[in-house]
Amino acid sequence: MRKRPRQPKPEMLGEILRKILKKKNIPSSGTDQRLLDLWRRSVGPQIAAQTFPDNMKRGTLIVRVSSPVWMHQLQFLKEEILARINELSENEGIKGLFFSIGEIPPPPPGTAGAPPPDPTLPPLKGRDRNMVRESLEAVQDAELREIMERVMTREIARRRQREKRKDI
């Protein structure tokens, strides 16, 4: 008698939909934007870059974490994070945190934890801004282009500031 092929383990419908949307390059809006903003404000840019608040179940916030090392570290910070979340939220009523290892989606452009511009540095002149823009036209990756633009802008501003001090 021939054996039946083994059936794959059943998957949750949400996971199947997430895979299909990812394959078709369709952004999924599974996570509540308010929850995402609350999480980012609560933990800061460094932790937010390594985590993603997936969903809420019975008062427990389920958070995806990029690696076991981060998951271990967050276990130590769990009570502090929970207190901060409840302090910042009006009526979320989050009673617990559950961390699981998973894929972290890239942050939206412009929210990658970019430091605010240094107020002590002078703004760039038009010719400097044009030079930066022209230099970065060949860079295809938007995130890399944004990072390089910040670095170049900061370096040019520092050079201009040093030149100004020498003239005085």
N, C-alpha and C positions, 0 to 999 in steps of 0.2 A: 504494500500500500504506500502510495506517495504522500509525503508530508506536505502540509500546507505551508506556504512561505510565512515567515514570522511577520506579524503586523507591527508597524512602527508604533512607538509609544504615542498616545494621543497628545496633541498640543493644544494649548489654550487658544481660543479664537483671536484674542488680542495680539498674541505673538504672530499668528499667521497673517493677520492684517498688517502688522508692523513690517513683516518681511516683504509682503507684496508691495506696500507703499514705498519701501526703501528701494526695491528692485526697479520700480517704475519712476524713481526720483520724484516722488510726490511728498512734499513735507507733511508730516502728520502733526496734528494739533491735539495729541492725546493728553498732554500735560496742561493743566490750567496755568495761564500766564501769571495770574496773581500768586499762585503757589511757587512758581519759578522765581519770580521777583522777591518774594518773601525769603526763599531759601538763599538766594544770592546776597541779600542784605544781611541775613543772619550769620552766614559763615564766612563771608568775604571772598575776594576774587581768587585767592590761591586754592582754597578748598572747593569753591564752586567750579573751577576748571577741571577738577578730578572727580566730580560727583554730578548726579542728575536726579532731582526729585521725580520719581516715576509716577506714583499715585498715592491716594489715601485709602485705607481700609480700616473701618471701625476705629477711627481716631489714631491710627498708626500711619506715619508717613514712611513710605517705602522709597529708599534712596539707592540708586545704582552707583557703584563705586568702581573706579578704573582698575584697581589692583588690590591684591590681598594686603599689601603693606598699608595702603590708605585705609582699607577697611579696619585693620587692626588699630591704627592710630585714632580713627574716628570713634571706635568703641570707648576709648579713654575720654573723649570729648563729648560723648553722647548727652550727658546731663547738662553740660554747659550750653550745648547747641540747642537742646530742647527748651531750656529756660530762655534763651535769646529769641527763639522763634515765637514762643508764647508772649514774650514781652513786646515784640514788634507787631504781632498780629492782633486784630481787633476781636475776632470771634472764631478763629480757626479751631481752637480746642484740641490741639495735637497732644495726645497723651503719651506717645511713644515713637521711637525711631527704629526702623529695621533696615540694615544695610545688606545689599547683595552685590556681587560682582557682576558687571555687565558692560555693555558698550555705552560710551558716553558720546552724545551727539556734539558736534562742534558748536561753540557759542556763536550767536548771530554776529555779523560784522559790526565792529565798533564797540563791542562789549567784552573784548578779550582781556579785560582787566588792565586796560591801558592806563598808565599813570596820567594824572592831569598835567597840562603844560606847566612848566616851571615859570612862575610869575616874575622871577628875577632876571630871566633872559629876555632880551629885546625881541620884538616880532620881526619876522623876515621881511626883507624888501621884495618888491615885485620880481626883480631879476633873479633873486635867490629862489623864490617859489617856482618860477618858470624852469630854472635849472633842475630842481628836484623833480618836478613833474616830467620833464623831458628825459631825465635819467631813468625814471621808473616806468616809462612807457613799454619797455620790452619785457617787464616782469608780468607773467600771466597769472600767477597765484595771487588772489586778492588779499589774503591774510598776510602773505609775505610782503606784498607791496605796501600794505598799511604799516607793518612793522618797520620796514626800511625807510618809509617816509618819516616816521617819528624819529628814527635814529639820525637820519640825515638832517632833518630840521633842527634837532637839538644840537648837533655838532656844529652846524653852520652858525646858529645863534651864539653858541659859546665862542666860536672863533671871532665873530663880529664884536662880541663883548670884550674879548682880550685885546683886539685891535683898538677899540675905543679907549681902553685904559692906558695903552701905550701912548696914544696921542695926547693924553692929558698930562 
